[in-house]
C-alpha cells in the first residue's frame, strides 16, 4: 500500500502507538510498525501487524491490571 485510502496521500513507514480500551483494562502497545499518511495522518497496519495486535490484546483481556503497556517487539 503506497497511497492513503482516506485522502490518497503518500504513506510512510513509521513506528506508532496503538491503544485500546477494553473497559476493565486499557492496553497500550508501543513501537508498532505502521503506515502513516504524510497528508492526513491516518494510520494503517499490514494484515500481519493487525493480527499480531489482536493476539496481544486478547492475551491481556483478563489482565489483573487496569493499564497494560507493552512493546510490540517484546510481546510474546
N, C-alpha and C positions, 0 to 999 in steps of 0.2 A: 504494500500500500504506500503510495507516494503522494497521495492527494487527500486532503480532509474531506470527509463525506458531508460535513456541515456547510463549509464555505468554499471548498475547492482550493484552499491554501496549501502550502508545502508542509509536509510532515518532517519533523526532526526526531532522531532517536535521542531520548533523554531518560534519566532516572527520576521517577516521581514517587510521591507518597500516596498510597491507597488507604482509604478509611471507610469502615462500615459500622453502623450502629445496629447491634443485634437486639437491642432492648435491655438485656441484662448485662451486656458487655460491649465495649467499643474496641474494635480491632483496628490497629494501625500497622500497615506494612510499609517499611521504608525501602528505598532504593529499588523500586520496581521498574524493570525495563519497559519503556513506553514509547509511543509515537505521539508527539505533541505538535499541534498546528502552530506554525510561526505567525499566523494571521489572527486567529480567534482564540487560541489557547486550548482548544478541545483536546482531551487526552483519550487515546485508544490503546488497546492491548492486542497482541497477537493471540491466536486461539490457544497456543501453548501456555502463554503467561496467564490468560484468563482462567484456564483450567487449574493451573497451579495456585492462583489466588483463591479459587473456590475450595481447593483442598486445604489450604492454610486456614481459611475462615471456618470451615467445617470442623477442623481439628480443635479449634478454640471455642466452639459454640457453648460447650458446657464447662467453660473455664470458671474457676473459683474467684477470679479477679474481675474487677469492673472495667479495667483498661488493660489491653494486651498490646505491647509494642514489640514488633519483631522485624528483623531484616529479611528481605526476600531471599537472599543467597544463603542465609543461615537457617532458614526454615527447613525442618526435617520432615 
